[in-house]
């Protein structure tokens, strides 16, 4: 499921910011964002990010908000 994959990817990026794998993980986050947008538009992006943000903050006490910018450029409506 995309939500679980995104959760894992974002959690990894937040916990391992200096990892050699970080660019690969961020690329996959962008690809998933594109899939979400194509399937459900900006509402899908907003809903997924809201849900993931709450879970990540609860689970690891880190805010994934800076990762929102990885979806910039998918639509002119997404500006972070």
PyMOL Python script that loads the backbone (N, CA, C, O; Angstrom):
from pymol import cmd

cmd.read_pdbstr("""\
ATOM      1  N   UNK A   1       0.844  -1.175   0.000  1.00  0.00           N
ATOM      2  CA  UNK A   1       0.000   0.000   0.000  1.00  0.00           C
ATOM      3  C   UNK A   1       0.894   1.245   0.000  1.00  0.00           C
ATOM      4  O   UNK A   1       1.918   1.282   0.682  1.00  0.00           O
ATOM      5  N   UNK A   2       0.502   2.248  -0.762  1.00  0.00           N
ATOM      6  CA  UNK A   2       1.316   3.449  -0.901  1.00  0.00           C
ATOM      7  C   UNK A   2       1.487   4.208   0.411  1.00  0.00           C
ATOM      8  O   UNK A   2       2.552   4.767   0.670  1.00  0.00           O
ATOM      9  N   UNK A   3       0.459   4.229   1.226  1.00  0.00           N
ATOM     10  CA  UNK A   3       0.565   4.967   2.489  1.00  0.00           C
ATOM     11  C   UNK A   3       1.660   4.380   3.376  1.00  0.00           C
ATOM     12  O   UNK A   3       2.443   5.121   3.969  1.00  0.00           O
ATOM     13  N   UNK A   4       1.716   3.069   3.467  1.00  0.00           N
ATOM     14  CA  UNK A   4       2.742   2.424   4.297  1.00  0.00           C
ATOM     15  C   UNK A   4       4.141   2.638   3.712  1.00  0.00           C
ATOM     16  O   UNK A   4       5.103   2.859   4.447  1.00  0.00           O
ATOM     17  N   UNK A   5       4.241   2.571   2.396  1.00  0.00           N
ATOM     18  CA  UNK A   5       5.540   2.812   1.766  1.00  0.00           C
ATOM     19  C   UNK A   5       5.993   4.244   2.016  1.00  0.00           C
ATOM     20  O   UNK A   5       7.154   4.484   2.346  1.00  0.00           O
ATOM     21  N   UNK A   6       5.072   5.198   1.858  1.00  0.00           N
ATOM     22  CA  UNK A   6       5.409   6.593   2.126  1.00  0.00           C
ATOM     23  C   UNK A   6       5.807   6.795   3.586  1.00  0.00           C
ATOM     24  O   UNK A   6       6.763   7.513   3.879  1.00  0.00           O
ATOM     25  N   UNK A   7       5.092   6.179   4.476  1.00  0.00           N
ATOM     26  CA  UNK A   7       5.417   6.272   5.901  1.00  0.00           C
ATOM     27  C   UNK A   7       6.847   5.783   6.142  1.00  0.00           C
ATOM     28  O   UNK A   7       7.622   6.445   6.831  1.00  0.00           O
ATOM     29  N   UNK A   8       7.188   4.648   5.586  1.00  0.00           N
ATOM     30  CA  UNK A   8       8.531   4.096   5.751  1.00  0.00           C
ATOM     31  C   UNK A   8       9.594   5.006   5.140  1.00  0.00           C
ATOM     32  O   UNK A   8      10.637   5.242   5.750  1.00  0.00           O
ATOM     33  N   UNK A   9       9.331   5.515   3.942  1.00  0.00           N
ATOM     34  CA  UNK A   9      10.296   6.375   3.262  1.00  0.00           C
ATOM     35  C   UNK A   9      10.522   7.683   4.015  1.00  0.00           C
ATOM     36  O   UNK A   9      11.661   8.104   4.214  1.00  0.00           O
ATOM     37  N   UNK A  10       9.439   8.317   4.428  1.00  0.00           N
ATOM     38  CA  UNK A  10       9.562   9.589   5.144  1.00  0.00           C
ATOM     39  C   UNK A  10      10.233   9.394   6.502  1.00  0.00           C
ATOM     40  O   UNK A  10      11.065  10.203   6.914  1.00  0.00           O
ATOM     41  N   UNK A  11       9.870   8.329   7.180  1.00  0.00           N
ATOM     42  CA  UNK A  11      10.482   8.036   8.476  1.00  0.00           C
ATOM     43  C   UNK A  11      11.984   7.824   8.303  1.00  0.00           C
ATOM     44  O   UNK A  11      12.785   8.334   9.086  1.00  0.00           O
ATOM     45  N   UNK A  12      12.354   7.073   7.282  1.00  0.00           N
ATOM     46  CA  UNK A  12      13.770   6.843   7.016  1.00  0.00           C
ATOM     47  C   UNK A  12      14.493   8.168   6.782  1.00  0.00           C
ATOM     48  O   UNK A  12      15.554   8.413   7.357  1.00  0.00           O
ATOM     49  N   UNK A  13      13.913   9.021   5.937  1.00  0.00           N
ATOM     50  CA  UNK A  13      14.550  10.303   5.613  1.00  0.00           C
ATOM     51  C   UNK A  13      14.721  11.177   6.855  1.00  0.00           C
ATOM     52  O   UNK A  13      15.741  11.847   7.012  1.00  0.00           O
ATOM     53  N   UNK A  14      13.736  11.168   7.718  1.00  0.00           N
ATOM     54  CA  UNK A  14      13.814  11.983   8.924  1.00  0.00           C
ATOM     55  C   UNK A  14      14.811  11.432   9.942  1.00  0.00           C
ATOM     56  O   UNK A  14      15.469  12.196  10.648  1.00  0.00           O
ATOM     57  N   UNK A  15      14.919  10.127  10.013  1.00  0.00           N
ATOM     58  CA  UNK A  15      15.815   9.513  10.995  1.00  0.00           C
ATOM     59  C   UNK A  15      17.244   9.351  10.489  1.00  0.00           C
ATOM     60  O   UNK A  15      18.165   9.172  11.286  1.00  0.00           O
ATOM     61  N   UNK A  16      17.437   9.410   9.183  1.00  0.00           N
ATOM     62  CA  UNK A  16      18.766   9.180   8.592  1.00  0.00           C
ATOM     63  C   UNK A  16      19.104  10.257   7.562  1.00  0.00           C
ATOM     64  O   UNK A  16      19.348   9.932   6.400  1.00  0.00           O
ATOM     65  N   UNK A  17      19.126  11.518   7.958  1.00  0.00           N
ATOM     66  CA  UNK A  17      19.301  12.591   6.964  1.00  0.00           C
ATOM     67  C   UNK A  17      20.642  12.570   6.231  1.00  0.00           C
ATOM     68  O   UNK A  17      20.772  13.191   5.176  1.00  0.00           O
ATOM     69  N   UNK A  18      21.623  11.878   6.760  1.00  0.00           N
ATOM     70  CA  UNK A  18      22.941  11.841   6.120  1.00  0.00           C
ATOM     71  C   UNK A  18      23.230  10.514   5.421  1.00  0.00           C
ATOM     72  O   UNK A  18      24.366  10.253   5.025  1.00  0.00           O
ATOM     73  N   UNK A  19      22.222   9.692   5.272  1.00  0.00           N
ATOM     74  CA  UNK A  19      22.390   8.386   4.643  1.00  0.00           C
ATOM     75  C   UNK A  19      22.725   8.523   3.154  1.00  0.00           C
ATOM     76  O   UNK A  19      22.293   9.461   2.482  1.00  0.00           O
ATOM     77  N   UNK A  20      23.493   7.578   2.673  1.00  0.00           N
ATOM     78  CA  UNK A  20      23.809   7.532   1.242  1.00  0.00           C
ATOM     79  C   UNK A  20      22.563   7.195   0.419  1.00  0.00           C
ATOM     80  O   UNK A  20      22.537   7.440  -0.787  1.00  0.00           O
ATOM     81  N   UNK A  21      21.538   6.641   1.054  1.00  0.00           N
ATOM     82  CA  UNK A  21      20.309   6.240   0.359  1.00  0.00           C
ATOM     83  C   UNK A  21      19.262   7.353   0.286  1.00  0.00           C
ATOM     84  O   UNK A  21      18.202   7.160  -0.307  1.00  0.00           O
ATOM     85  N   UNK A  22      19.539   8.490   0.869  1.00  0.00           N
ATOM     86  CA  UNK A  22      18.516   9.536   1.019  1.00  0.00           C
ATOM     87  C   UNK A  22      17.970  10.020  -0.321  1.00  0.00           C
ATOM     88  O   UNK A  22      16.764  10.240  -0.442  1.00  0.00           O
ATOM     89  N   UNK A  23      18.813  10.189  -1.315  1.00  0.00           N
ATOM     90  CA  UNK A  23      18.341  10.691  -2.612  1.00  0.00           C
ATOM     91  C   UNK A  23      17.409   9.678  -3.282  1.00  0.00           C
ATOM     92  O   UNK A  23      16.410  10.055  -3.895  1.00  0.00           O
ATOM     93  N   UNK A  24      17.740   8.405  -3.161  1.00  0.00           N
ATOM     94  CA  UNK A  24      16.887   7.347  -3.718  1.00  0.00           C
ATOM     95  C   UNK A  24      15.520   7.345  -3.026  1.00  0.00           C
ATOM     96  O   UNK A  24      14.488   7.200  -3.681  1.00  0.00           O
ATOM     97  N   UNK A  25      15.519   7.503  -1.718  1.00  0.00           N
ATOM     98  CA  UNK A  25      14.261   7.507  -0.958  1.00  0.00           C
ATOM     99  C   UNK A  25      13.414   8.719  -1.331  1.00  0.00           C
ATOM    100  O   UNK A  25      12.202   8.599  -1.512  1.00  0.00           O
ATOM    101  N   UNK A  26      14.046   9.884  -1.447  1.00  0.00           N
ATOM    102  CA  UNK A  26      13.312  11.097  -1.812  1.00  0.00           C
ATOM    103  C   UNK A  26      12.755  11.000  -3.235  1.00  0.00           C
ATOM    104  O   UNK A  26      11.660  11.486  -3.519  1.00  0.00           O
ATOM    105  N   UNK A  27      13.513  10.374  -4.109  1.00  0.00           N
ATOM    106  CA  UNK A  27      13.023  10.183  -5.483  1.00  0.00           C
ATOM    107  C   UNK A  27      11.761   9.334  -5.473  1.00  0.00           C
ATOM    108  O   UNK A  27      10.808   9.623  -6.197  1.00  0.00           O
ATOM    109  N   UNK A  28      11.754   8.299  -4.663  1.00  0.00           N
ATOM    110  CA  UNK A  28      10.571   7.424  -4.588  1.00  0.00           C
ATOM    111  C   UNK A  28       9.391   8.168  -3.976  1.00  0.00           C
ATOM    112  O   UNK A  28       8.252   7.956  -4.391  1.00  0.00           O
ATOM    113  N   UNK A  29       9.639   9.038  -2.993  1.00  0.00           N
ATOM    114  CA  UNK A  29       8.562   9.850  -2.409  1.00  0.00           C
ATOM    115  C   UNK A  29       7.930  10.712  -3.506  1.00  0.00           C
ATOM    116  O   UNK A  29       6.708  10.842  -3.574  1.00  0.00           O
ATOM    117  N   UNK A  30       8.763  11.293  -4.353  1.00  0.00           N
ATOM    118  CA  UNK A  30       8.264  12.114  -5.465  1.00  0.00           C
ATOM    119  C   UNK A  30       7.451  11.273  -6.444  1.00  0.00           C
ATOM    120  O   UNK A  30       6.394  11.704  -6.904  1.00  0.00           O
ATOM    121  N   UNK A  31       7.936  10.079  -6.764  1.00  0.00           N
ATOM    122  CA  UNK A  31       7.210   9.193  -7.686  1.00  0.00           C
ATOM    123  C   UNK A  31       5.842   8.811  -7.122  1.00  0.00           C
ATOM    124  O   UNK A  31       4.849   8.796  -7.850  1.00  0.00           O
ATOM    125  N   UNK A  32       5.793   8.504  -5.839  1.00  0.00           N
ATOM    126  CA  UNK A  32       4.513   8.148  -5.215  1.00  0.00           C
ATOM    127  C   UNK A  32       3.578   9.349  -5.235  1.00  0.00           C
ATOM    128  O   UNK A  32       2.381   9.195  -5.476  1.00  0.00           O
ATOM    129  N   UNK A  33       4.107  10.538  -4.986  1.00  0.00           N
ATOM    130  CA  UNK A  33       3.293  11.750  -5.063  1.00  0.00           C
ATOM    131  C   UNK A  33       2.680  11.917  -6.442  1.00  0.00           C
ATOM    132  O   UNK A  33       1.519  12.307  -6.572  1.00  0.00           O
ATOM    133  N   UNK A  34       3.455  11.624  -7.459  1.00  0.00           N
ATOM    134  CA  UNK A  34       2.949  11.726  -8.829  1.00  0.00           C
ATOM    135  C   UNK A  34       1.818  10.719  -9.058  1.00  0.00           C
ATOM    136  O   UNK A  34       0.803  11.050  -9.670  1.00  0.00           O
ATOM    137  N   UNK A  35       1.995   9.504  -8.572  1.00  0.00           N
ATOM    138  CA  UNK A  35       0.946   8.488  -8.699  1.00  0.00           C
ATOM    139  C   UNK A  35      -0.325   8.935  -7.979  1.00  0.00           C
ATOM    140  O   UNK A  35      -1.429   8.810  -8.509  1.00  0.00           O
ATOM    141  N   UNK A  36      -0.152   9.454  -6.772  1.00  0.00           N
ATOM    142  CA  UNK A  36      -1.308   9.922  -5.995  1.00  0.00           C
ATOM    143  C   UNK A  36      -2.033  11.043  -6.726  1.00  0.00           C
ATOM    144  O   UNK A  36      -3.261  11.049  -6.817  1.00  0.00           O
ATOM    145  N   UNK A  37      -1.260  11.988  -7.244  1.00  0.00           N
ATOM    146  CA  UNK A  37      -1.853  13.121  -7.935  1.00  0.00           C
ATOM    147  C   UNK A  37      -2.617  12.669  -9.177  1.00  0.00           C
ATOM    148  O   UNK A  37      -3.721  13.147  -9.437  1.00  0.00           O
ATOM    149  N   UNK A  38      -2.044  11.768  -9.927  1.00  0.00           N
ATOM    150  CA  UNK A  38      -2.715  11.274 -11.134  1.00  0.00           C
ATOM    151  C   UNK A  38      -4.005  10.536 -10.799  1.00  0.00           C
ATOM    152  O   UNK A  38      -4.976  10.597 -11.553  1.00  0.00           O
ATOM    153  N   UNK A  39      -4.012   9.844  -9.674  1.00  0.00           N
ATOM    154  CA  UNK A  39      -5.201   9.086  -9.272  1.00  0.00           C
ATOM    155  C   UNK A  39      -6.270   9.942  -8.605  1.00  0.00           C
ATOM    156  O   UNK A  39      -7.463   9.712  -8.801  1.00  0.00           O
ATOM    157  N   UNK A  40      -5.841  10.938  -7.809  1.00  0.00           N
ATOM    158  CA  UNK A  40      -6.838  11.664  -7.019  1.00  0.00           C
ATOM    159  C   UNK A  40      -6.680  13.164  -6.950  1.00  0.00           C
ATOM    160  O   UNK A  40      -7.404  13.829  -6.209  1.00  0.00           O
ATOM    161  N   UNK A  41      -5.745  13.710  -7.708  1.00  0.00           N
ATOM    162  CA  UNK A  41      -5.561  15.152  -7.711  1.00  0.00           C
ATOM    163  C   UNK A  41      -4.937  15.679  -6.430  1.00  0.00           C
ATOM    164  O   UNK A  41      -4.389  14.929  -5.622  1.00  0.00           O
ATOM    165  N   UNK A  42      -5.036  16.980  -6.274  1.00  0.00           N
ATOM    166  CA  UNK A  42      -4.413  17.627  -5.116  1.00  0.00           C
ATOM    167  C   UNK A  42      -5.048  17.166  -3.803  1.00  0.00           C
ATOM    168  O   UNK A  42      -4.382  17.139  -2.768  1.00  0.00           O
ATOM    169  N   UNK A  43      -6.318  16.807  -3.840  1.00  0.00           N
ATOM    170  CA  UNK A  43      -6.965  16.304  -2.617  1.00  0.00           C
ATOM    171  C   UNK A  43      -6.267  15.057  -2.104  1.00  0.00           C
ATOM    172  O   UNK A  43      -6.103  14.890  -0.895  1.00  0.00           O
ATOM    173  N   UNK A  44      -5.861  14.192  -2.999  1.00  0.00           N
ATOM    174  CA  UNK A  44      -5.152  12.976  -2.590  1.00  0.00           C
ATOM    175  C   UNK A  44      -3.821  13.321  -1.934  1.00  0.00           C
ATOM    176  O   UNK A  44      -3.455  12.730  -0.918  1.00  0.00           O
ATOM    177  N   UNK A  45      -3.097  14.277  -2.512  1.00  0.00           N
ATOM    178  CA  UNK A  45      -1.829  14.697  -1.912  1.00  0.00           C
ATOM    179  C   UNK A  45      -2.048  15.251  -0.512  1.00  0.00           C
ATOM    180  O   UNK A  45      -1.350  14.879   0.431  1.00  0.00           O
ATOM    181  N   UNK A  46      -3.016  16.137  -0.389  1.00  0.00           N
ATOM    182  CA  UNK A  46      -3.286  16.761   0.915  1.00  0.00           C
ATOM    183  C   UNK A  46      -3.717  15.734   1.951  1.00  0.00           C
ATOM    184  O   UNK A  46      -3.243  15.758   3.087  1.00  0.00           O
ATOM    185  N   UNK A  47      -4.607  14.837   1.568  1.00  0.00           N
ATOM    186  CA  UNK A  47      -5.107  13.835   2.508  1.00  0.00           C
ATOM    187  C   UNK A  47      -4.011  12.869   2.941  1.00  0.00           C
ATOM    188  O   UNK A  47      -3.886  12.554   4.124  1.00  0.00           O
ATOM    189  N   UNK A  48      -3.222  12.405   1.987  1.00  0.00           N
ATOM    190  CA  UNK A  48      -2.138  11.486   2.333  1.00  0.00           C
ATOM    191  C   UNK A  48      -1.136  12.169   3.240  1.00  0.00           C
ATOM    192  O   UNK A  48      -0.713  11.601   4.247  1.00  0.00           O
ATOM    193  N   UNK A  49      -0.752  13.398   2.885  1.00  0.00           N
ATOM    194  CA  UNK A  49       0.268  14.062   3.698  1.00  0.00           C
ATOM    195  C   UNK A  49      -0.246  14.335   5.102  1.00  0.00           C
ATOM    196  O   UNK A  49       0.487  14.146   6.073  1.00  0.00           O
ATOM    197  N   UNK A  50      -1.482  14.774   5.226  1.00  0.00           N
ATOM    198  CA  UNK A  50      -2.069  15.039   6.549  1.00  0.00           C
ATOM    199  C   UNK A  50      -2.026  13.776   7.407  1.00  0.00           C
ATOM    200  O   UNK A  50      -1.615  13.815   8.567  1.00  0.00           O
ATOM    201  N   UNK A  51      -2.448  12.677   6.832  1.00  0.00           N
ATOM    202  CA  UNK A  51      -2.466  11.402   7.558  1.00  0.00           C
ATOM    203  C   UNK A  51      -1.057  10.967   7.957  1.00  0.00           C
ATOM    204  O   UNK A  51      -0.823  10.566   9.097  1.00  0.00           O
ATOM    205  N   UNK A  52      -0.131  11.049   7.020  1.00  0.00           N
ATOM    206  CA  UNK A  52       1.243  10.640   7.298  1.00  0.00           C
ATOM    207  C   UNK A  52       1.906  11.537   8.329  1.00  0.00           C
ATOM    208  O   UNK A  52       2.624  11.061   9.209  1.00  0.00           O
ATOM    209  N   UNK A  53       1.668  12.820   8.220  1.00  0.00           N
ATOM    210  CA  UNK A  53       2.262  13.756   9.172  1.00  0.00           C
ATOM    211  C   UNK A  53       1.843  13.406  10.596  1.00  0.00           C
ATOM    212  O   UNK A  53       2.677  13.353  11.499  1.00  0.00           O
ATOM    213  N   UNK A  54       0.565  13.171  10.790  1.00  0.00           N
ATOM    214  CA  UNK A  54       0.080  12.836  12.127  1.00  0.00           C
ATOM    215  C   UNK A  54       0.696  11.542  12.644  1.00  0.00           C
ATOM    216  O   UNK A  54       1.091  11.463  13.807  1.00  0.00           O
ATOM    217  N   UNK A  55       0.776  10.544  11.799  1.00  0.00           N
ATOM    218  CA  UNK A  55       1.350   9.257  12.221  1.00  0.00           C
ATOM    219  C   UNK A  55       2.832   9.388  12.549  1.00  0.00           C
ATOM    220  O   UNK A  55       3.298   8.853  13.555  1.00  0.00           O
ATOM    221  N   UNK A  56       3.564  10.090  11.713  1.00  0.00           N
ATOM    222  CA  UNK A  56       5.007  10.230  11.926  1.00  0.00           C
ATOM    223  C   UNK A  56       5.289  11.012  13.200  1.00  0.00           C
ATOM    224  O   UNK A  56       6.155  10.631  13.987  1.00  0.00           O
ATOM    225  N   UNK A  57       4.568  12.091  13.400  1.00  0.00           N
ATOM    226  CA  UNK A  57       4.777  12.876  14.623  1.00  0.00           C
ATOM    227  C   UNK A  57       4.471  12.024  15.848  1.00  0.00           C
ATOM    228  O   UNK A  57       5.186  12.090  16.847  1.00  0.00           O
ATOM    229  N   UNK A  58       3.427  11.238  15.775  1.00  0.00           N
ATOM    230  CA  UNK A  58       3.062  10.362  16.886  1.00  0.00           C
ATOM    231  C   UNK A  58       4.108   9.282  17.131  1.00  0.00           C
ATOM    232  O   UNK A  58       4.449   8.990  18.278  1.00  0.00           O
ATOM    233  N   UNK A  59       4.615   8.693  16.060  1.00  0.00           N
ATOM    234  CA  UNK A  59       5.514   7.545  16.191  1.00  0.00           C
ATOM    235  C   UNK A  59       6.962   7.910  16.494  1.00  0.00           C
ATOM    236  O   UNK A  59       7.595   7.259  17.325  1.00  0.00           O
ATOM    237  N   UNK A  60       7.500   8.939  15.837  1.00  0.00           N
ATOM    238  CA  UNK A  60       8.922   9.254  16.041  1.00  0.00           C
ATOM    239  C   UNK A  60       9.161  10.684  16.514  1.00  0.00           C
ATOM    240  O   UNK A  60      10.306  11.097  16.700  1.00  0.00           O
ATOM    241  N   UNK A  61       8.091  11.430  16.704  1.00  0.00           N
ATOM    242  CA  UNK A  61       8.170  12.805  17.211  1.00  0.00           C
ATOM    243  C   UNK A  61       9.040  13.707  16.338  1.00  0.00           C
ATOM    244  O   UNK A  61       9.773  14.559  16.840  1.00  0.00           O
ATOM    245  N   UNK A  62       8.947  13.508  15.036  1.00  0.00           N
ATOM    246  CA  UNK A  62       9.616  14.382  14.067  1.00  0.00           C
ATOM    247  C   UNK A  62       8.577  14.848  13.068  1.00  0.00           C
ATOM    248  O   UNK A  62       7.659  14.106  12.716  1.00  0.00           O
ATOM    249  N   UNK A  63       8.729  16.081  12.613  1.00  0.00           N
ATOM    250  CA  UNK A  63       7.763  16.680  11.689  1.00  0.00           C
ATOM    251  C   UNK A  63       8.232  16.499  10.245  1.00  0.00           C
ATOM    252  O   UNK A  63       9.305  16.983   9.883  1.00  0.00           O
ATOM    253  N   UNK A  64       7.447  15.814   9.421  1.00  0.00           N
ATOM    254  CA  UNK A  64       7.840  15.588   8.031  1.00  0.00           C
ATOM    255  C   UNK A  64       7.512  16.745   7.088  1.00  0.00           C
ATOM    256  O   UNK A  64       7.679  16.612   5.876  1.00  0.00           O
ATOM    257  N   UNK A  65       7.056  17.864   7.615  1.00  0.00           N
ATOM    258  CA  UNK A  65       6.630  18.988   6.775  1.00  0.00           C
ATOM    259  C   UNK A  65       7.664  19.386   5.713  1.00  0.00           C
ATOM    260  O   UNK A  65       7.267  19.677   4.585  1.00  0.00           O
ATOM    261  N   UNK A  66       8.969  19.412   6.015  1.00  0.00           N
ATOM    262  CA  UNK A  66       9.922  19.782   4.956  1.00  0.00           C
ATOM    263  C   UNK A  66       9.899  18.853   3.743  1.00  0.00           C
ATOM    264  O   UNK A  66      10.311  19.251   2.653  1.00  0.00           O
ATOM    265  N   UNK A  67       9.430  17.641   3.918  1.00  0.00           N
ATOM    266  CA  UNK A  67       9.384  16.692   2.797  1.00  0.00           C
ATOM    267  C   UNK A  67       8.245  16.991   1.827  1.00  0.00           C
ATOM    268  O   UNK A  67       8.215  16.450   0.721  1.00  0.00           O
ATOM    269  N   UNK A  68       7.308  17.848   2.231  1.00  0.00           N
ATOM    270  CA  UNK A  68       6.208  18.233   1.317  1.00  0.00           C
ATOM    271  C   UNK A  68       6.733  18.829   0.028  1.00  0.00           C
ATOM    272  O   UNK A  68       6.134  18.663  -1.035  1.00  0.00           O
ATOM    273  N   UNK A  69       7.854  19.521   0.127  1.00  0.00           N
ATOM    274  CA  UNK A  69       8.391  20.196  -1.066  1.00  0.00           C
ATOM    275  C   UNK A  69       8.810  19.216  -2.159  1.00  0.00           C
ATOM    276  O   UNK A  69       8.993  19.616  -3.308  1.00  0.00           O
ATOM    277  N   UNK A  70       8.965  17.940  -1.814  1.00  0.00           N
ATOM    278  CA  UNK A  70       9.308  16.947  -2.835  1.00  0.00           C
ATOM    279  C   UNK A  70       8.198  16.786  -3.865  1.00  0.00           C
ATOM    280  O   UNK A  70       8.434  16.268  -4.957  1.00  0.00           O
ATOM    281  N   UNK A  71       6.988  17.227  -3.525  1.00  0.00           N
ATOM    282  CA  UNK A  71       5.864  17.134  -4.453  1.00  0.00           C
ATOM    283  C   UNK A  71       5.620  18.445  -5.201  1.00  0.00           C
ATOM    284  O   UNK A  71       4.680  18.540  -5.990  1.00  0.00           O
ATOM    285  N   UNK A  72       6.458  19.452  -4.960  1.00  0.00           N
ATOM    286  CA  UNK A  72       6.358  20.690  -5.729  1.00  0.00           C
ATOM    287  C   UNK A  72       6.603  20.358  -7.200  1.00  0.00           C
ATOM    288  O   UNK A  72       7.455  19.532  -7.527  1.00  0.00           O
ATOM    289  N   UNK A  73       5.861  21.001  -8.065  1.00  0.00           N
ATOM    290  CA  UNK A  73       6.030  20.779  -9.493  1.00  0.00           C
ATOM    291  C   UNK A  73       5.068  19.751 -10.073  1.00  0.00           C
ATOM    292  O   UNK A  73       4.926  19.645 -11.292  1.00  0.00           O
ATOM    293  N   UNK A  74       4.405  18.990  -9.196  1.00  0.00           N
ATOM    294  CA  UNK A  74       3.417  18.032  -9.698  1.00  0.00           C
ATOM    295  C   UNK A  74       2.174  18.755 -10.195  1.00  0.00           C
ATOM    296  O   UNK A  74       1.510  18.308 -11.130  1.00  0.00           O
ATOM    297  N   UNK A  75       1.871  19.879  -9.554  1.00  0.00           N
ATOM    298  CA  UNK A  75       0.738  20.718  -9.933  1.00  0.00           C
ATOM    299  C   UNK A  75       1.038  22.137  -9.471  1.00  0.00           C
ATOM    300  O   UNK A  75       1.785  22.341  -8.514  1.00  0.00           O
ATOM    301  N   UNK A  76       0.460  23.107 -10.148  1.00  0.00           N
ATOM    302  CA  UNK A  76       0.683  24.500  -9.751  1.00  0.00           C
ATOM    303  C   UNK A  76      -0.014  24.835  -8.430  1.00  0.00           C
ATOM    304  O   UNK A  76       0.258  25.873  -7.827  1.00  0.00           O
ATOM    305  N   UNK A  77      -0.905  23.958  -7.985  1.00  0.00           N
ATOM    306  CA  UNK A  77      -1.631  24.196  -6.738  1.00  0.00           C
ATOM    307  C   UNK A  77      -0.831  23.793  -5.494  1.00  0.00           C
ATOM    308  O   UNK A  77      -1.209  24.161  -4.382  1.00  0.00           O
ATOM    309  N   UNK A  78       0.241  23.060  -5.657  1.00  0.00           N
ATOM    310  CA  UNK A  78       1.032  22.551  -4.518  1.00  0.00           C
ATOM    311  C   UNK A  78       2.291  23.395  -4.408  1.00  0.00           C
ATOM    312  O   UNK A  78       3.209  23.249  -5.215  1.00  0.00           O
ATOM    313  N   UNK A  79       2.345  24.284  -3.410  1.00  0.00           N
ATOM    314  CA  UNK A  79       3.481  25.213  -3.247  1.00  0.00           C
ATOM    315  C   UNK A  79       4.063  25.090  -1.846  1.00  0.00           C
ATOM    316  O   UNK A  79       3.594  25.756  -0.923  1.00  0.00           O
ATOM    317  N   UNK A  80       5.048  24.270  -1.678  1.00  0.00           N
ATOM    318  CA  UNK A  80       5.672  24.171  -0.352  1.00  0.00           C
ATOM    319  C   UNK A  80       7.177  24.201  -0.465  1.00  0.00           C
ATOM    320  O   UNK A  80       7.873  24.128   0.547  1.00  0.00           O
TER     321      UNK A  80
END
""", "prot")
cmd.dss("prot")
cmd.show_as("cartoon", "prot")
cmd.util.cbc("prot")
cmd.orient("prot")
